[in-house]
Amino acid sequence: MSKICQITGKKAMNGCNVSHSKRHTKRTFDVNLFKKKFYYVEQDCWISLTLSANGLKTINKKGLDAALNDAVAKGYCEWKDIKIIG
């Protein structure tokens, strides 16, 4: 799986390291991603999502079902990409 949040669609950004002498070298700013398990009541199963910290706050605010429906509608993830556990 790539380094993209399944709820917010956040991914790594490009930028530069800048030294004291102002030399610029390429680098990436990675997203704060982690894997989290949720109990999906509507489907009566456990699912595993790759989330950013902001994605977790979104789920806490809207609820899991509404956040997943918004993410699929915006094209951040597909229903087939959501991993079902047991």
C-alpha positions as CSV (number, residue, x, y, z in Angstrom):
1,M,0.0,0.0,0.0
2,S,1.3,3.5,-0.8
3,K,1.8,6.2,1.7
4,I,-1.6,7.8,1.3
5,C,-4.3,8.4,4.0
6,Q,-7.5,6.5,3.0
7,I,-9.8,9.0,4.6
8,T,-8.3,12.4,3.8
9,G,-6.2,11.6,0.7
10,K,-3.0,13.2,2.2
11,K,0.3,12.0,0.7
12,A,4.0,13.0,0.9
13,M,5.0,16.4,-0.3
14,N,8.3,17.3,-1.9
15,G,10.6,20.0,-0.6
16,C,14.2,21.0,0.0
17,N,16.7,20.6,2.9
18,V,18.4,24.0,3.2
19,S,21.8,24.1,4.8
20,H,23.5,27.0,6.6
21,S,25.2,27.9,3.3
22,K,21.7,27.9,1.5
23,R,22.4,24.7,-0.5
24,H,19.1,23.0,-1.5
25,T,18.8,19.2,-1.6
26,K,15.6,17.4,-2.4
27,R,13.6,15.7,0.4
28,T,10.1,14.4,1.1
29,F,7.8,15.5,3.9
30,D,6.0,12.3,4.8
31,V,2.5,12.1,6.3
32,N,2.0,10.9,9.9
33,L,0.4,7.5,8.8
34,F,-0.5,4.5,10.9
35,K,-2.7,1.4,10.6
36,K,-5.8,1.3,12.8
37,K,-8.5,-1.3,13.2
38,F,-12.2,-0.2,13.5
39,Y,-15.4,-2.1,14.1
40,Y,-17.7,-1.3,11.2
41,V,-21.2,-1.6,12.6
42,E,-23.1,-1.3,9.3
43,Q,-21.2,-4.4,7.9
44,D,-20.8,-6.2,11.3
45,C,-17.0,-6.7,10.7
46,W,-13.6,-5.3,11.6
47,I,-11.8,-3.3,9.0
48,S,-8.2,-2.0,8.9
49,L,-7.4,1.5,7.5
50,T,-4.2,3.4,6.8
51,L,-4.8,6.8,8.4
52,S,-3.2,10.1,9.1
53,A,-3.7,11.8,12.4
54,N,-6.1,14.2,10.7
55,G,-8.0,11.2,9.3
56,L,-8.5,9.8,12.8
57,K,-9.9,13.2,13.9
58,T,-12.3,13.2,11.0
59,I,-13.6,9.7,11.9
60,N,-14.1,10.8,15.5
61,K,-16.0,13.9,14.3
62,K,-18.2,12.5,11.6
63,G,-18.3,8.8,12.4
64,L,-16.8,5.9,10.5
65,D,-19.6,5.3,8.0
66,A,-19.9,9.0,7.0
67,A,-16.1,9.4,6.8
68,L,-15.8,6.3,4.6
69,N,-18.7,7.4,2.3
70,D,-17.1,10.8,1.9
71,A,-13.7,9.3,1.1
72,V,-15.1,7.0,-1.5
73,A,-17.1,9.9,-3.1
74,K,-14.1,12.1,-3.3
75,G,-12.0,9.3,-4.7
76,Y,-9.4,8.9,-1.9
77,C,-10.1,5.2,-1.6
78,E,-12.3,2.4,-3.1
79,W,-14.5,0.0,-1.2
80,K,-12.3,-2.9,-2.6
81,D,-9.2,-1.3,-1.0
82,I,-10.6,-1.4,2.5
83,K,-9.2,-4.5,4.2
84,I,-11.7,-6.6,6.1
85,I,-10.4,-8.5,9.1
86,G,-12.1,-11.8,10.0
